[in-house]
């Protein structure tokens, strides 16, 4: 009886070398400064821009105000801190164009949901006044101005202004501008 051990061994070695080269998914560096951080929500408005929220893998309830983003199709990623999102657990993120992105945060101290918007691809952020006292958990935009946020107790919020108030409304509460 003839054995084919050399052929089988050669095939296994060849597959272990060739298979990673044929993989459809490629590992990329996320830009996070700490290995204990993970990514859980992503939004890509086009093939060059993508945004993702982060969490602390050692303590899921340790609130982070950091996102990661790419503007070159995923070749490089960098992290950005949203200063005014302190004490907020980021629930969702929605990139609606190459420059416009919204983040939903649930405030662990004051309660309620917060919406933060960036008009410059994540470099600066502004908190938006929603008028809702309930926690928000999801956000979706069809374009830079038309979007929905959902949350506790069946809350559904809708905007056709990108979340910006009409000029006739009172100004937003003090301290709502974020870095």
Secondary structure by P-SEA (a helix, b strand, c coil): cccaaaaaaaaaaaaaaaaaaaccbbbbbcccccccccccbbbbccccbbbbbbbccccccccccbbbbbcccccccccccccccccccccccccccccbbbbbbbbcccbbbbbbbbcccccbbbbbbcccccccccccccccccbbbbbccbbbbbbcccccccccccccccccccc
